[in-house]
Amino acid sequence: MRDELLTSWIGRLAKANHCSVAELCGYLGLGQGRVPEHASDLRVVDWVRLSAVLQRTRDEITAMTLMAKMHQSARCVSPHDFQYCSACVEKTPDLVLRHWRFAWSMTCEVCGQTLATKRLTEAVSDRLLARAARGAQALKTAVATNDLRRLRRMDLTLHVVSMQDFGRSASVISANERERLMALAAVGVGMARPLLGAAIILRGNDRAVRELRRAFPLHRRVIERIRRLSENLDRRLPDQPEAVHVPKQETRETSRQGGSERALQAARQAISELGPDANRQALLTRADAIWRLSSSVKS
């Protein structure tokens, strides 16, 4: 089948010939009893024998493998089958297509059906799906063009998200549907507005800022810009005054967490309304208006 992974194809061949994968690999001269997954793993194979037995050219066989491990975008390719197409698997059991391993793939390129993760969660909102789709497209473009700058933005965004309780296990290749969609949505914001996205997430979290400085010692100037922007958000989106009536110890934690969450919601809504490419000042102004409106409603 088109775009089938080499490991999937040879595994199905072994099953059809009533032998083990290790036995078939030995017959094909692949050695070590396993099927190469990456193009770099094919450097020592006997191409004359392999092409003759499989009746495929060297280029066709190489095209069935994943990109080299050392490639910058290899971090966006899962080493495991974390998602699949239920329609294709129903027709062809044990089938695995290459693009199912890619972090940016959300629909099957063969039949057009939405790919399913191995660990389904409760229903997710259409808004999260839309944001994740934008993030997936941005990630796909960055990988296709080998845009190292945008890929580094992705790294920074996911590192920031991982510091928060809600995103500690978030990954663009997670087998958990919600965690993966959250990571892709964060990538979308981080690709378009990296500093603003990081500032929104880090608002009121000094510990995370310190961890960022330790993790990225060569990017202290950028982190300082993020910190200043986060403080700007604090001034524009102040915590609600009700917090002063809470006992001192509780005030710091509850007010900070509640304020950060409400500020994050206001900023997300502003980005959703104006678009991720909108002027930063316009985004802050709109978020401020949303914040004030929600505060007046709560009071």
Secondary structure, DSSP 4 states (H G I P E B T S, - for coil): -TTB-HHHHHHHHHHHTTS-HHHHHHHHT--TTS---BGGGGTTS-HHHHHHHHT--HHHHHTTSBPPTTSGGGGGB-SS--EE-HHHHHHSTT--BGGGGBTT--B-TTT-PBPEESB--S---HHHHHHHHHHHHHHHHHHHTT-HHHHHHHHHHHHHHHTSGGGTT--TT-SBHHHHHHHHHHHHHHHHSHHHHHHHHHTT-HHHHHHHHHH-GGGHHHHHHHHHHHHHHHHHSPPPGGGGGS-HHHIIIIIHHHHHHHHHHHHHHHHHHH-TTS-HHHHHHHHHHHHHHHHHHH-
